Amino acid sequence: MNLDNMEFSGASVETRGVLVPGRLSLNNQGLVFRNSKTGKSIIVPPSEWEKTIWMRIAGSYGLKIFTKSGPMYRFAGFKDSDFESLSRFLKKNYQKELKEEDKSIKGWNWGSIKFNGDVMSFQVDRQTAFDLPLSYVQNCTTGKNEAVLEFHPNEDASVALMEMRFYIPQEGAEGDPLESFHQNVIEKADMVQATGDALMSLNEVPCLTPRGRYELKVYPTFLQLHGKTFDYKITYSSVLRIFILPHSDGRQMFFVLSLDPPIKQGQTRYPFLVLNFKKDEDPIEVELEITEKELKDKYDGRLEKHLSGQTYEVLGRVMKGLVNRKITVPGSFKGVSGSCVACSYKAAAGLLYPLDRGFIYVHKPAIYVRFDEISAVNFARGGGNTRSFDFEIETRNGLVHTFSSIQKEEYYKLFDFVNGKDLKVKNRGDKEEVSGRQKMEEFVDSDEDTEHDAYLQRVKNEANSRDDEDEEDEDFKPEGEESDVAEEFDSEASETDEEEEGADPDSPKKDKEKKKKKKKKSKDYADEVGAESRKKSHKSKEGKKEKDPDMPKRPLSAYMYWLNDRREQIKKDNPGISVTDIAKKGGELWKTLTDKDKKKYDDMATEAKKDYDSKMKVYEQKRKSKDDADDAKKSTKSGKSSSTAKGSPQKAAKSAEFILTDEDTSSSEDEKAKDSKKEAKRKTPDTDSD
């Protein structure tokens, strides 16, 4: 491990009771932690460090840093073996000593409270039981001898601490310990309360997300939106990024704030605040309600007391000074619609802005994707429309954003922009990745007519003629007499002729009803069989076109012959020209040529066309002879099968007079036995009994 730069890829930072994963590194800047979820970086320079503590936490070890300005940072994800190397690194590079801290594990709920900057520590027998950052507190109330702390909710936490109560005895204490506790908490707590005057306010500001018109008030620690139905308060610590984006019509401007945690109303979350301003509205002048001393001491010259300009410009400068973050504007991308690309996300139309470090889509819903989150992008055809295409962004966690209905003219600029940012271009339709030039030619040639396939047309005509032939089923007669064969779904299929003969002759109505039922069932069966056959024939007609490899290739046009000759010269005359711009430049030069200059290439195209026509004639003749040979083979096979069927031996039929049933044979044997007994009695002489 290099001591000049130490990294821990499996580290995490504690934020309101949740461990957020990321990457921690120690370098010349100090301690830098990059959030893998939001991309937000925490930088703590060594000059701000007051104490560095090594502590034992559940399942692993952690690092706790107290700063001189007040905040405390806690990091987890370390091993026991990291203590020695980390201690040497801090002592050598930052001259800081890493101390070990033992926590109180007695489980007592009484002890003493100590305030250290923005942190409140609860100690038992001079050992720390727990540390509580006061920035987690949103309210503090006191009673007779009790103080109640209420905490900010964290929706990312499966189990969250919402309230904590302290009993503070006042007997024998100097002064009022309860009031002292309350004041220490209030000074450092992150309490969103509209106390004092707002720095500036704007009336009837149109907001796209959340939708409506709001009165906007800017306070030193938070931003307030007051509407007719809902109110929102946004703390500056939750603002990740600030965007100012021009609309494609040139008359509107979007002011966008990226938020984490997002504001919410009920079960709806809003991770972006999108305001809409008119570009040509009258400029405003604002005087901030703040003293010159506060501007210098608290904001270090980031704010000015007097501001003037367009509304979105003034608001951007104020938010930049309060939040202490840069404003992101469109970069070098210039498309047909300006710095954005008109498209649709799902069912909503919007604008996609390619920025220097990511893509942002405005506005429903607003989406921001950083380049380091993207695994690949894909250019796909729109659903059956050759005048537009889809742009897909696939992130590393498997999420895919599809922006559809992009005009074909935007493809060249967007493709060059993606290549310039070294993003991987992926083609989902093929097994292998397709180069940028091949993908460009697919879009450029998309309007050309498909090649005529004579053999395929002939097969289609034969299929249509076969479908038009009317074939009757000998056994099935839906419109005529009833079929003698009972269908498998017929409930009366098991009835025999004997049962029909034994029917009541005086009930003709029943016979008519039975006949009607049979006719109805046979008709339903005919409809099912007809529908099934139509489906099969329809599927066979919709088979995909397969190109014959023996078919001659279509000839090149005069322009393509000229472009192949001039391609290298165009590259020399325009060093660094992209592949997509060569076709554009060639088209412009081709238009400037005279008929005399084009004659050479026109003759080449004419000769190629003649050669193609002659080859097509030979190809069609070969194809026809091959088809005739195949038909002859089929007819020969069918003739052999029919002759075999005729020559098969048949069994000889016996006369009915030679056939005896089992009953006849048994009855004749009984009669013979009776006759033999009678004859025996006659022959036996009569004897007298004694």
Salt bridges, closest charged atoms under 4 A:
GLU7 OE1 - ARG23 NH1 3.14
GLU14 OE1 - ARG74 NH2 3.16
GLU101 OE1 - LYS64 NZ 3.02
GLU101 OE1 - LYS103 NZ 3.62
ASP118 OD1 - LYS188 NZ 3.73
ASP125 OD2 - LYS106 NZ 2.38
ASP131 OD2 - LYS64 NZ 2.43
ASP131 OD2 - LYS103 NZ 3.65
GLU146 OE1 - ARG165 NH1 3.11
GLU155 OE2 - LYS264 NZ 2.24
GLU155 OE1 - ARG269 NH2 2.21
ASP156 OD2 - LYS37 NZ 3.62
GLU163 OE2 - ARG165 NE 3.07
ASP190 OD2 - ARG16 NH2 3.92
ASP190 OD2 - HIS152 NE2 3.87
GLU215 OE2 - LYS217 NZ 3.97
ASP231 OD1 - HIS226 ND1 2.86
ASP249 OD1 - HIS247 ND1 2.99
ASP249 OD2 - ARG251 NH2 3.98
GLU304 OE1 - ARG317 NH2 3.80
ASP372 OD2 - ARG34 NH2 2.91
ASP372 OD1 - ARG370 NE 3.06
GLU373 OE2 - ARG370 NH1 3.66
GLU392 OE1 - ARG428 NE 2.63
GLU394 OE1 - LYS426 NZ 3.18
GLU394 OE1 - ARG428 NH2 3.10
GLU409 OE2 - ARG387 NH2 3.29
GLU433 OE2 - LYS424 NZ 3.60
GLU441 OE2 - ARG437 NH2 3.32
ASP447 OD2 - ARG387 NH1 3.01
ASP447 OD2 - LYS408 NZ 3.50
GLU451 OE1 - LYS547 NZ 3.49
GLU462 OE2 - ARG458 NE 3.53
ASP467 OD2 - LYS541 NZ 3.58
ASP490 OD1 - LYS521 NZ 3.43
GLU542 OE2 - HIS538 NE2 2.54
ASP548 OD2 - ARG623 NH1 3.43
ASP603 OD2 - LYS599 NZ 3.15
ASP611 OD2 - LYS615 NZ 3.29
ASP613 OD1 - LYS609 NZ 3.13
ASP627 OD2 - ARG458 NH1 2.39
GLU679 OE2 - LYS683 NZ 3.73
